[in-house]
């Protein structure tokens, strides 16, 4: 078994369901300190985090690897082919919760640094790790708090590789050089409860809402740009009624979300949405919540180095993409850092029988090591 796979096994064995770390960070810190990293543990609330940095012998950028040790719940473990925290290799695939998201990436990062530093102990610049156990949860005490701590110390990340599973069909075929923003809406529309046989004595909030909802869903929020698709609006939940067939409800609740490009702002989307709701004379309460602003690393040394590394290791070109959900990159990019996401194939993340091709983790390790060479020697 290769060192990358062995470390992935050791990490997967730890039942680190968010926000638990279950000793994963202890294992990573032990390995990193042996190769000259100085680690600072940063527990915030119920979340373990750490920042580890190794100083080189010359001037150069601070290149950080970022990731998370927490994983999502397994679902019924009886539905798995093998126990989710007892990693197995079967038909060339590594099975286990976190194999793809993202303990496989963490293992590849650590081993890449071990090999790079063994070959280039006098590298330029600095290498860092920013690791949290709060990415799969509410993300309130994790990376965002570490970034605040770094900012208070005047520490600036030049480039950051987030180990999220970015690949589509083969490792390295897609890298994420940005992400859309996410704006949530909790909407409550009020009416007057009554008997369905006497609608003139009631006001049905579902009926009142319908024209406004149609307008919201048909609205062209923007047209996107060369890096981002057009902003989208979706209703994820709608609840109203007492459960009885003969009662007009007194209120209806909706959960909605915008995934927005850099052509829009959260403030602008909120203002336009409120204008539509007001236009239809609704009685409502609206709570808007931004869980992430869009970010983009369009070009620069990090994107170039990652593209070159993928080409050298795999012999194939990569695609830049901003598709998908949010990631902790949204907390790092606003500091001015170049941010890309590069990890294994994402086809089975969060699923029963999460798995990744075993060989892919060593390919990913080679890519990470090559990026270090591109930027730090």
C-alpha positions as YAML, in Angstrom:
chain: A
units: angstrom
residues:
- id: 1
  name: UNK
  ca: [0.00, 0.00, 0.00]
- id: 2
  name: UNK
  ca: [1.36, 3.44, -0.89]
- id: 3
  name: UNK
  ca: [1.96, 6.08, 1.81]
- id: 4
  name: UNK
  ca: [-0.94, 8.14, 0.44]
- id: 5
  name: UNK
  ca: [-3.37, 5.25, 0.68]
- id: 6
  name: UNK
  ca: [-2.13, 4.26, 4.12]
- id: 7
  name: UNK
  ca: [-2.71, 7.77, 5.45]
- id: 8
  name: UNK
  ca: [-6.14, 7.89, 3.78]
- id: 9
  name: UNK
  ca: [-7.00, 4.60, 5.52]
- id: 10
  name: UNK
  ca: [-5.86, 5.98, 8.88]
- id: 11
  name: UNK
  ca: [-7.98, 9.12, 8.45]
- id: 12
  name: UNK
  ca: [-11.09, 7.32, 7.23]
- id: 13
  name: UNK
  ca: [-10.99, 4.99, 10.26]
- id: 14
  name: UNK
  ca: [-11.67, 8.00, 12.50]
- id: 15
  name: UNK
  ca: [-15.43, 8.57, 12.84]
- id: 16
  name: UNK
  ca: [-15.29, 12.33, 12.37]
- id: 17
  name: UNK
  ca: [-18.92, 13.19, 11.66]
- id: 18
  name: UNK
  ca: [-19.23, 16.97, 11.64]
- id: 19
  name: UNK
  ca: [-18.19, 18.81, 13.76]
- id: 20
  name: UNK
  ca: [-16.14, 16.02, 15.33]
- id: 21
  name: UNK
  ca: [-12.51, 15.64, 14.32]
- id: 22
  name: UNK
  ca: [-11.97, 12.30, 16.10]
- id: 23
  name: UNK
  ca: [-8.19, 12.62, 16.14]
- id: 24
  name: UNK
  ca: [-7.63, 13.26, 12.44]
- id: 25
  name: UNK
  ca: [-5.85, 16.54, 13.15]
- id: 26
  name: UNK
  ca: [-3.57, 14.90, 15.70]
- id: 27
  name: UNK
  ca: [-2.43, 12.49, 13.02]
- id: 28
  name: UNK
  ca: [-1.88, 15.23, 10.44]
- id: 29
  name: UNK
  ca: [-0.06, 17.52, 12.87]
- id: 30
  name: UNK
  ca: [2.29, 14.72, 13.93]
- id: 31
  name: UNK
  ca: [3.25, 14.12, 10.31]
- id: 32
  name: UNK
  ca: [3.64, 17.82, 9.51]
- id: 33
  name: UNK
  ca: [5.71, 18.67, 12.58]
- id: 34
  name: UNK
  ca: [8.17, 15.93, 11.63]
- id: 35
  name: UNK
  ca: [8.94, 17.84, 8.41]
- id: 36
  name: UNK
  ca: [9.35, 21.25, 9.99]
- id: 37
  name: UNK
  ca: [5.84, 22.69, 10.25]
- id: 38
  name: UNK
  ca: [4.86, 24.72, 13.29]
- id: 39
  name: UNK
  ca: [1.21, 24.04, 14.14]
- id: 40
  name: UNK
  ca: [-1.24, 26.17, 16.09]
- id: 41
  name: UNK
  ca: [-4.45, 24.56, 17.29]
- id: 42
  name: UNK
  ca: [-7.44, 26.89, 17.11]
- id: 43
  name: UNK
  ca: [-10.52, 25.42, 18.76]
- id: 44
  name: UNK
  ca: [-13.55, 27.64, 18.35]
- id: 45
  name: UNK
  ca: [-16.84, 26.61, 19.96]
- id: 46
  name: UNK
  ca: [-17.40, 22.94, 19.15]
- id: 47
  name: UNK
  ca: [-14.94, 22.99, 16.25]
- id: 48
  name: UNK
  ca: [-11.29, 21.95, 16.03]
- id: 49
  name: UNK
  ca: [-9.09, 23.84, 13.59]
- id: 50
  name: UNK
  ca: [-5.39, 24.18, 13.03]
- id: 51
  name: UNK
  ca: [-2.97, 26.37, 11.11]
- id: 52
  name: UNK
  ca: [0.46, 24.94, 10.36]
- id: 53
  name: UNK
  ca: [3.24, 26.70, 8.48]
- id: 54
  name: UNK
  ca: [6.74, 25.82, 7.30]
- id: 55
  name: UNK
  ca: [9.16, 28.60, 6.43]
- id: 56
  name: UNK
  ca: [11.46, 28.17, 3.47]
- id: 57
  name: UNK
  ca: [14.93, 29.63, 3.06]
- id: 58
  name: UNK
  ca: [14.12, 32.34, 0.58]
- id: 59
  name: UNK
  ca: [11.47, 34.84, -0.33]
- id: 60
  name: UNK
  ca: [8.38, 33.63, -2.09]
- id: 61
  name: UNK
  ca: [4.64, 33.16, -1.78]
- id: 62
  name: UNK
  ca: [2.69, 31.59, 1.05]
- id: 63
  name: UNK
  ca: [0.98, 28.58, -0.51]
- id: 64
  name: UNK
  ca: [-1.70, 27.05, 1.70]
- id: 65
  name: UNK
  ca: [-3.50, 23.73, 1.49]
- id: 66
  name: UNK
  ca: [-7.01, 23.98, 2.94]
- id: 67
  name: UNK
  ca: [-9.46, 21.26, 3.82]
- id: 68
  name: UNK
  ca: [-11.70, 19.62, 6.39]
- id: 69
  name: UNK
  ca: [-11.54, 16.47, 8.46]
- id: 70
  name: UNK
  ca: [-15.29, 16.29, 9.14]
- id: 71
  name: UNK
  ca: [-17.60, 14.14, 7.06]
- id: 72
  name: UNK
  ca: [-21.35, 13.94, 6.57]
- id: 73
  name: UNK
  ca: [-23.42, 11.25, 8.33]
- id: 74
  name: UNK
  ca: [-23.35, 7.82, 6.73]
- id: 75
  name: UNK
  ca: [-27.05, 7.07, 6.55]
- id: 76
  name: UNK
  ca: [-28.03, 3.47, 7.41]
- id: 77
  name: UNK
  ca: [-24.73, 1.64, 7.68]
- id: 78
  name: UNK
  ca: [-26.40, -1.62, 6.67]
- id: 79
  name: UNK
  ca: [-26.83, -0.15, 3.19]
- id: 80
  name: UNK
  ca: [-23.06, 0.09, 2.72]
- id: 81
  name: UNK
  ca: [-21.11, -2.67, 1.01]
- id: 82
  name: UNK
  ca: [-18.63, -2.48, 3.88]
- id: 83
  name: UNK
  ca: [-18.61, -0.47, 7.13]
- id: 84
  name: UNK
  ca: [-18.15, 3.21, 6.20]
- id: 85
  name: UNK
  ca: [-15.37, 3.78, 8.76]
- id: 86
  name: UNK
  ca: [-13.57, 0.53, 7.97]
- id: 87
  name: UNK
  ca: [-11.91, 1.43, 4.65]
- id: 88
  name: UNK
  ca: [-11.58, -1.26, 2.03]
- id: 89
  name: UNK
  ca: [-10.16, -1.48, -1.48]
- id: 90
  name: UNK
  ca: [-12.41, -3.41, -3.84]
- id: 91
  name: UNK
  ca: [-12.02, -3.63, -7.63]
- id: 92
  name: UNK
  ca: [-9.50, -0.79, -7.52]
- id: 93
  name: UNK
  ca: [-11.71, 1.60, -5.52]
- id: 94
  name: UNK
  ca: [-11.15, 2.83, -1.99]
- id: 95
  name: UNK
  ca: [-14.47, 2.67, -0.11]
- id: 96
  name: UNK
  ca: [-15.21, 4.67, 3.03]
- id: 97
  name: UNK
  ca: [-16.90, 7.83, 4.26]
- id: 98
  name: UNK
  ca: [-14.56, 10.67, 3.37]
- id: 99
  name: UNK
  ca: [-12.62, 8.78, 0.69]
- id: 100
  name: UNK
  ca: [-13.53, 11.50, -1.83]
- id: 101
  name: UNK
  ca: [-14.77, 14.28, 0.46]
- id: 102
  name: UNK
  ca: [-12.13, 14.89, 1.58]
- id: 103
  name: UNK
  ca: [-9.80, 12.64, 3.55]
- id: 104
  name: UNK
  ca: [-8.26, 11.32, 0.34]
- id: 105
  name: UNK
  ca: [-7.22, 14.87, -0.54]
- id: 106
  name: UNK
  ca: [-5.83, 15.47, 2.95]
- id: 107
  name: UNK
  ca: [-3.67, 12.37, 2.68]
- id: 108
  name: UNK
  ca: [-2.43, 13.44, -0.76]
- id: 109
  name: UNK
  ca: [-1.58, 16.93, 0.54]
- id: 110
  name: UNK
  ca: [0.43, 15.67, 3.51]
- id: 111
  name: UNK
  ca: [2.38, 13.06, 1.54]
- id: 112
  name: UNK
  ca: [3.03, 15.53, -1.29]
- id: 113
  name: UNK
  ca: [4.60, 17.91, 1.22]
- id: 114
  name: UNK
  ca: [6.64, 15.12, 2.80]
- id: 115
  name: UNK
  ca: [8.08, 14.14, -0.56]
- id: 116
  name: UNK
  ca: [8.59, 17.72, -1.75]
- id: 117
  name: UNK
  ca: [10.41, 18.81, 1.41]
- id: 118
  name: UNK
  ca: [12.60, 15.69, 1.41]
- id: 119
  name: UNK
  ca: [13.71, 16.60, -2.12]
- id: 120
  name: UNK
  ca: [13.78, 20.40, -1.63]
- id: 121
  name: UNK
  ca: [14.42, 21.23, 2.03]
- id: 122
  name: UNK
  ca: [15.63, 24.72, 1.07]
- id: 123
  name: UNK
  ca: [12.56, 25.67, -0.94]
- id: 124
  name: UNK
  ca: [11.51, 29.31, -1.29]
- id: 125
  name: UNK
  ca: [8.44, 30.84, 0.28]
- id: 126
  name: UNK
  ca: [6.26, 29.14, 2.84]
- id: 127
  name: UNK
  ca: [3.85, 26.20, 2.89]
- id: 128
  name: UNK
  ca: [0.81, 26.16, 5.17]
- id: 129
  name: UNK
  ca: [-2.17, 24.00, 6.10]
- id: 130
  name: UNK
  ca: [-5.56, 25.45, 7.12]
- id: 131
  name: UNK
  ca: [-7.70, 22.59, 8.38]
- id: 132
  name: UNK
  ca: [-11.14, 22.62, 10.01]
- id: 133
  name: UNK
  ca: [-13.76, 20.13, 11.25]
- id: 134
  name: UNK
  ca: [-16.71, 22.42, 10.47]
- id: 135
  name: UNK
  ca: [-17.04, 22.48, 6.67]
- id: 136
  name: UNK
  ca: [-19.89, 19.98, 6.38]
- id: 137
  name: UNK
  ca: [-21.85, 21.69, 9.17]
- id: 138
  name: UNK
  ca: [-22.91, 25.31, 9.64]
- id: 139
  name: UNK
  ca: [-19.35, 26.53, 8.90]
- id: 140
  name: UNK
  ca: [-19.50, 29.15, 11.65]
- id: 141
  name: UNK
  ca: [-16.55, 28.12, 13.83]
- id: 142
  name: UNK
  ca: [-14.20, 26.74, 11.21]
- id: 143
  name: UNK
  ca: [-12.30, 28.29, 8.33]
- id: 144
  name: UNK
  ca: [-14.02, 31.65, 8.75]
- id: 145
  name: UNK
  ca: [-12.64, 31.92, 12.31]
- id: 146
  name: UNK
  ca: [-9.15, 30.85, 11.27]
- id: 147
  name: UNK
  ca: [-9.16, 33.48, 8.53]
- id: 148
  name: UNK
  ca: [-10.21, 36.11, 11.06]
- id: 149
  name: UNK
  ca: [-7.31, 35.00, 13.29]
- id: 150
  name: UNK
  ca: [-4.86, 35.21, 10.39]
- id: 151
  name: UNK
  ca: [-6.13, 38.65, 9.38]
- id: 152
  name: UNK
  ca: [-5.71, 39.93, 12.94]
- id: 153
  name: UNK
  ca: [-2.08, 38.74, 12.84]
- id: 154
  name: UNK
  ca: [-1.46, 40.35, 9.45]
- id: 155
  name: UNK
  ca: [-0.86, 36.93, 7.87]
- id: 156
  name: UNK
  ca: [-1.68, 36.88, 4.15]
- id: 157
  name: UNK
  ca: [-2.17, 33.78, 2.05]
- id: 158
  name: UNK
  ca: [-0.86, 34.22, -1.48]
- id: 159
  name: UNK
  ca: [-2.38, 31.11, -3.00]
- id: 160
  name: UNK
  ca: [-4.63, 28.38, -1.63]
- id: 161
  name: UNK
  ca: [-5.48, 24.91, -2.91]
- id: 162
  name: UNK
  ca: [-8.73, 23.62, -1.40]
- id: 163
  name: UNK
  ca: [-8.93, 19.85, -1.57]
- id: 164
  name: UNK
  ca: [-12.63, 19.65, -2.45]
- id: 165
  name: UNK
  ca: [-13.50, 16.85, -4.91]
- id: 166
  name: UNK
  ca: [-13.54, 18.95, -8.07]
- id: 167
  name: UNK
  ca: [-12.93, 16.29, -10.72]
- id: 168
  name: UNK
  ca: [-15.70, 14.96, -12.93]
- id: 169
  name: UNK
  ca: [-14.57, 11.86, -14.86]
- id: 170
  name: UNK
  ca: [-10.86, 11.60, -14.05]
- id: 171
  name: UNK
  ca: [-8.66, 13.23, -11.48]
- id: 172
  name: UNK
  ca: [-7.59, 16.70, -12.60]
- id: 173
  name: UNK
  ca: [-10.06, 17.08, -15.47]
- id: 174
  name: UNK
  ca: [-11.79, 19.99, -13.69]
- id: 175
  name: UNK
  ca: [-10.51, 22.56, -11.24]
- id: 176
  name: UNK
  ca: [-12.76, 25.08, -9.58]
- id: 177
  name: UNK
  ca: [-11.36, 28.59, -9.88]
- id: 178
  name: UNK
  ca: [-14.40, 30.23, -8.31]
- id: 179
  name: UNK
  ca: [-17.83, 29.61, -6.87]
- id: 180
  name: UNK
  ca: [-21.20, 31.25, -7.10]
- id: 181
  name: UNK
  ca: [-22.62, 33.13, -4.14]
- id: 182
  name: UNK
  ca: [-25.52, 31.75, -2.13]
- id: 183
  name: UNK
  ca: [-28.40, 33.88, -0.86]
- id: 184
  name: UNK
  ca: [-31.15, 32.22, 1.14]
- id: 185
  name: UNK
  ca: [-34.66, 33.50, 1.83]
- id: 186
  name: UNK
  ca: [-37.03, 32.42, 4.58]
- id: 187
  name: UNK
  ca: [-40.40, 33.84, 3.56]
- id: 188
  name: UNK
  ca: [-43.67, 33.81, 5.50]
- id: 189
  name: UNK
  ca: [-46.79, 35.14, 3.78]
- id: 190
  name: UNK
  ca: [-49.83, 35.92, 5.92]
- id: 191
  name: UNK
  ca: [-53.52, 35.59, 5.14]
- id: 192
  name: UNK
  ca: [-56.68, 34.96, 7.14]
- id: 193
  name: UNK
  ca: [-57.68, 31.44, 8.11]
- id: 194
  name: UNK
  ca: [-61.23, 30.36, 7.35]
- id: 195
  name: UNK
  ca: [-63.61, 27.76, 5.97]
- id: 196
  name: UNK
  ca: [-63.11, 26.78, 2.33]
- id: 197
  name: UNK
  ca: [-66.88, 27.10, 1.79]
- id: 198
  name: UNK
  ca: [-66.75, 30.79, 2.81]
- id: 199
  name: UNK
  ca: [-63.68, 32.18, 0.99]
- id: 200
  name: UNK
  ca: [-65.08, 35.74, 1.17]
- id: 201
  name: UNK
  ca: [-64.54, 35.58, 4.94]
- id: 202
  name: UNK
  ca: [-60.91, 34.48, 4.61]
- id: 203
  name: UNK
  ca: [-57.77, 35.35, 2.66]
- id: 204
  name: UNK
  ca: [-55.77, 32.49, 1.22]
- id: 205
  name: UNK
  ca: [-52.03, 33.32, 1.41]
- id: 206
  name: UNK
  ca: [-51.18, 30.56, -1.06]
- id: 207
  name: UNK
  ca: [-53.40, 32.18, -3.68]
- id: 208
  name: UNK
  ca: [-51.99, 35.62, -2.83]
- id: 209
  name: UNK
  ca: [-48.44, 34.35, -3.15]
- id: 210
  name: UNK
  ca: [-48.86, 32.52, -6.46]
- id: 211
  name: UNK
  ca: [-48.54, 35.51, -8.86]
- id: 212
  name: UNK
  ca: [-45.50, 36.84, -6.99]
- id: 213
  name: UNK
  ca: [-43.89, 33.41, -6.97]
- id: 214
  name: UNK
  ca: [-44.46, 33.09, -10.70]
- id: 215
  name: UNK
  ca: [-42.75, 36.43, -11.24]
- id: 216
  name: UNK
  ca: [-39.82, 35.46, -9.00]
- id: 217
  name: UNK
  ca: [-39.28, 32.19, -10.85]
- id: 218
  name: UNK
  ca: [-39.52, 33.85, -14.28]
- id: 219
  name: UNK
  ca: [-37.26, 36.78, -13.43]
- id: 220
  name: UNK
  ca: [-33.96, 37.07, -15.32]
- id: 221
  name: UNK
  ca: [-31.67, 38.10, -12.50]
- id: 222
  name: UNK
  ca: [-28.64, 38.45, -14.74]
- id: 223
  name: UNK
  ca: [-27.11, 36.79, -17.80]
- id: 224
  name: UNK
  ca: [-23.94, 35.54, -16.14]
- id: 225
  name: UNK
  ca: [-20.57, 36.10, -17.80]
- id: 226
  name: UNK
  ca: [-17.69, 34.14, -19.32]
- id: 227
  name: UNK
  ca: [-16.90, 32.54, -15.95]
- id: 228
  name: UNK
  ca: [-20.34, 32.15, -14.35]
- id: 229
  name: UNK
  ca: [-23.75, 30.92, -15.53]
- id: 230
  name: UNK
  ca: [-26.74, 33.19, -15.03]
- id: 231
  name: UNK
  ca: [-27.98, 33.62, -11.48]
- id: 232
  name: UNK
  ca: [-30.62, 31.04, -10.60]
- id: 233
  name: UNK
  ca: [-33.57, 31.16, -8.18]
- id: 234
  name: UNK
  ca: [-35.09, 28.03, -6.68]
- id: 235
  name: UNK
  ca: [-37.81, 27.26, -4.12]
- id: 236
  name: UNK
  ca: [-36.64, 24.33, -2.00]
- id: 237
  name: UNK
  ca: [-39.52, 24.10, 0.50]
- id: 238
  name: UNK
  ca: [-43.12, 25.30, 0.67]
- id: 239
  name: UNK
  ca: [-45.42, 24.57, 3.59]
- id: 240
  name: UNK
  ca: [-48.96, 25.73, 4.31]
- id: 241
  name: UNK
  ca: [-52.21, 24.41, 5.63]
- id: 242
  name: UNK
  ca: [-53.55, 22.67, 8.71]
- id: 243
  name: UNK
  ca: [-53.78, 19.22, 7.17]
- id: 244
  name: UNK
  ca: [-57.54, 19.53, 6.85]
- id: 245
  name: UNK
  ca: [-59.18, 19.77, 3.43]
- id: 246
  name: UNK
  ca: [-61.79, 22.28, 4.53]
- id: 247
  name: UNK
  ca: [-59.59, 24.97, 6.08]
- id: 248
  name: UNK
  ca: [-58.04, 27.92, 4.26]
- id: 249
  name: UNK
  ca: [-54.60, 28.39, 5.88]
- id: 250
  name: UNK
  ca: [-53.62, 31.55, 7.67]
- id: 251
  name: UNK
  ca: [-50.02, 31.55, 6.48]
- id: 252
  name: UNK
  ca: [-47.59, 29.84, 4.11]
- id: 253
  name: UNK
  ca: [-43.82, 29.38, 4.54]
- id: 254
  name: UNK
  ca: [-41.18, 29.13, 1.82]
- id: 255
  name: UNK
  ca: [-37.45, 28.45, 1.72]
- id: 256
  name: UNK
  ca: [-35.75, 29.84, -1.37]
- id: 257
  name: UNK
  ca: [-32.21, 30.23, -2.66]
- id: 258
  name: UNK
  ca: [-30.32, 32.25, -5.23]
- id: 259
  name: UNK
  ca: [-26.99, 30.97, -6.57]
- id: 260
  name: UNK
  ca: [-25.58, 34.17, -7.97]
- id: 261
  name: UNK
  ca: [-22.76, 35.22, -10.23]
- id: 262
  name: UNK
  ca: [-20.42, 38.17, -9.95]
- id: 263
  name: UNK
  ca: [-22.90, 40.08, -12.12]
- id: 264
  name: UNK
  ca: [-25.23, 40.38, -9.11]
- id: 265
  name: UNK
  ca: [-24.91, 41.25, -5.44]
- id: 266
  name: UNK
  ca: [-26.81, 39.89, -2.47]
- id: 267
  name: UNK
  ca: [-28.05, 43.39, -1.67]
- id: 268
  name: UNK
  ca: [-29.30, 43.91, -5.20]
- id: 269
  name: UNK
  ca: [-31.08, 40.56, -5.32]
- id: 270
  name: UNK
  ca: [-32.79, 41.22, -2.01]
- id: 271
  name: UNK
  ca: [-33.97, 44.65, -3.14]
- id: 272
  name: UNK
  ca: [-35.41, 43.26, -6.37]
- id: 273
  name: UNK
  ca: [-37.12, 40.37, -4.58]
- id: 274
  name: UNK
  ca: [-38.71, 42.71, -2.04]
- id: 275
  name: UNK
  ca: [-39.90, 44.96, -4.87]
- id: 276
  name: UNK
  ca: [-41.71, 42.00, -6.48]
- id: 277
  name: UNK
  ca: [-43.29, 40.95, -3.18]
- id: 278
  name: UNK
  ca: [-44.39, 44.52, -2.47]
- id: 279
  name: UNK
  ca: [-45.75, 44.92, -5.99]
- id: 280
  name: UNK
  ca: [-48.23, 42.14, -5.25]
- id: 281
  name: UNK
  ca: [-49.29, 43.74, -1.95]
- id: 282
  name: UNK
  ca: [-48.35, 40.73, 0.14]
- id: 283
  name: UNK
  ca: [-48.31, 40.76, 3.91]
- id: 284
  name: UNK
  ca: [-45.05, 38.99, 4.63]
- id: 285
  name: UNK
  ca: [-41.93, 38.56, 6.71]
- id: 286
  name: UNK
  ca: [-38.68, 37.94, 4.83]
- id: 287
  name: UNK
  ca: [-35.34, 36.88, 6.27]
- id: 288
  name: UNK
  ca: [-32.47, 36.99, 3.77]
- id: 289
  name: UNK
  ca: [-29.20, 35.24, 4.64]
- id: 290
  name: UNK
  ca: [-25.94, 35.27, 2.67]
- id: 291
  name: UNK
  ca: [-23.97, 32.06, 3.21]
- id: 292
  name: UNK
  ca: [-21.30, 32.97, 0.67]
- id: 293
  name: UNK
  ca: [-20.35, 35.65, -1.82]
- id: 294
  name: UNK
  ca: [-19.11, 34.69, -5.28]
- id: 295
  name: UNK
  ca: [-15.37, 34.60, -5.84]
- id: 296
  name: UNK
  ca: [-13.18, 34.12, -8.89]
- id: 297
  name: UNK
  ca: [-9.51, 33.49, -9.53]
- id: 298
  name: UNK
  ca: [-9.57, 34.16, -13.25]
- id: 299
  name: UNK
  ca: [-5.85, 33.88, -13.85]
- id: 300
  name: UNK
  ca: [-2.51, 34.20, -12.09]
- id: 301
  name: UNK
  ca: [0.44, 32.13, -10.87]
- id: 302
  name: UNK
  ca: [-1.65, 29.59, -8.95]
- id: 303
  name: UNK
  ca: [-4.04, 28.77, -11.79]
- id: 304
  name: UNK
  ca: [-1.08, 28.53, -14.18]
- id: 305
  name: UNK
  ca: [0.88, 26.27, -11.82]
- id: 306
  name: UNK
  ca: [-2.08, 23.93, -11.30]
- id: 307
  name: UNK
  ca: [-2.77, 23.73, -15.04]
- id: 308
  name: UNK
  ca: [0.90, 22.99, -15.73]
- id: 309
  name: UNK
  ca: [1.06, 20.36, -13.00]
- id: 310
  name: UNK
  ca: [-2.03, 18.54, -14.27]
- id: 311
  name: UNK
  ca: [-0.67, 18.59, -17.82]
- id: 312
  name: UNK
  ca: [2.70, 17.19, -16.70]
- id: 313
  name: UNK
  ca: [1.32, 14.44, -14.44]
- id: 314
  name: UNK
  ca: [-1.73, 13.31, -16.42]
- id: 315
  name: UNK
  ca: [-0.76, 14.38, -19.94]
- id: 316
  name: UNK
  ca: [-4.15, 16.06, -20.31]
- id: 317
  name: UNK
  ca: [-5.52, 19.58, -20.09]
- id: 318
  name: UNK
  ca: [-7.93, 20.71, -17.42]
- id: 319
  name: UNK
  ca: [-11.13, 22.73, -17.46]
- id: 320
  name: UNK
  ca: [-11.74, 25.78, -15.28]
- id: 321
  name: UNK
  ca: [-15.19, 25.79, -13.70]
- id: 322
  name: UNK
  ca: [-17.25, 27.76, -11.18]
- id: 323
  name: UNK
  ca: [-20.12, 25.25, -11.02]
- id: 324
  name: UNK
  ca: [-21.34, 23.49, -7.93]
- id: 325
  name: UNK
  ca: [-22.17, 24.52, -4.40]
- id: 326
  name: UNK
  ca: [-20.25, 26.60, -1.89]
- id: 327
  name: UNK
  ca: [-16.93, 25.72, -0.28]
- id: 328
  name: UNK
  ca: [-14.65, 27.18, 2.36]
- id: 329
  name: UNK
  ca: [-12.85, 28.96, -0.45]
- id: 330
  name: UNK
  ca: [-15.51, 31.65, -0.03]
- id: 331
  name: UNK
  ca: [-13.91, 32.64, 3.27]
- id: 332
  name: UNK
  ca: [-10.33, 32.67, 1.98]
- id: 333
  name: UNK
  ca: [-10.73, 34.46, -1.38]
- id: 334
  name: UNK
  ca: [-11.94, 37.79, 0.10]
- id: 335
  name: UNK
  ca: [-8.55, 38.21, 1.82]
- id: 336
  name: UNK
  ca: [-6.99, 38.66, -1.62]
- id: 337
  name: UNK
  ca: [-5.72, 35.10, -1.96]
- id: 338
  name: UNK
  ca: [-5.78, 33.23, -5.24]
- id: 339
  name: UNK
  ca: [-7.98, 30.18, -4.61]
- id: 340
  name: UNK
  ca: [-8.53, 27.01, -6.60]
- id: 341
  name: UNK
  ca: [-10.19, 23.74, -5.68]
- id: 342
  name: UNK
  ca: [-8.56, 20.54, -6.81]
- id: 343
  name: UNK
  ca: [-9.47, 17.08, -5.60]
- id: 344
  name: UNK
  ca: [-10.66, 13.63, -6.72]
- id: 345
  name: UNK
  ca: [-13.74, 12.64, -8.70]
- id: 346
  name: UNK
  ca: [-16.93, 13.78, -6.97]
- id: 347
  name: UNK
  ca: [-19.42, 11.22, -8.32]
- id: 348
  name: UNK
  ca: [-20.07, 9.49, -4.97]
- id: 349
  name: UNK
  ca: [-19.64, 12.26, -2.40]
- id: 350
  name: UNK
  ca: [-22.23, 12.19, 0.43]
- id: 351
  name: UNK
  ca: [-23.60, 8.92, -0.96]
- id: 352
  name: UNK
  ca: [-23.77, 5.41, 0.43]
- id: 353
  name: UNK
  ca: [-20.61, 3.55, -0.67]
- id: 354
  name: UNK
  ca: [-18.59, 6.74, -1.15]
- id: 355
  name: UNK
  ca: [-15.48, 5.73, -3.03]
- id: 356
  name: UNK
  ca: [-12.59, 6.92, -5.16]
- id: 357
  name: UNK
  ca: [-10.19, 5.13, -7.46]
- id: 358
  name: UNK
  ca: [-7.30, 4.12, -5.25]
- id: 359
  name: UNK
  ca: [-4.73, 5.07, -7.89]
- id: 360
  name: UNK
  ca: [-6.28, 8.53, -8.20]
- id: 361
  name: UNK
  ca: [-5.10, 9.55, -4.75]
- id: 362
  name: UNK
  ca: [-1.48, 9.02, -5.74]
- id: 363
  name: UNK
  ca: [-2.05, 10.89, -8.99]
- id: 364
  name: UNK
  ca: [-3.50, 13.73, -6.93]
- id: 365
  name: UNK
  ca: [-0.47, 13.59, -4.63]
- id: 366
  name: UNK
  ca: [1.82, 13.89, -7.66]
- id: 367
  name: UNK
  ca: [-0.13, 16.91, -8.92]
- id: 368
  name: UNK
  ca: [0.06, 18.64, -5.54]
- id: 369
  name: UNK
  ca: [3.81, 17.96, -5.36]
- id: 370
  name: UNK
  ca: [4.29, 19.35, -8.86]
- id: 371
  name: UNK
  ca: [2.41, 22.53, -7.93]
- id: 372
  name: UNK
  ca: [4.81, 22.98, -5.01]
- id: 373
  name: UNK
  ca: [7.72, 22.64, -7.40]
- id: 374
  name: UNK
  ca: [6.20, 25.11, -9.88]
- id: 375
  name: UNK
  ca: [5.74, 27.79, -7.22]
- id: 376
  name: UNK
  ca: [8.45, 27.26, -4.60]
- id: 377
  name: UNK
  ca: [11.69, 26.28, -6.34]
...
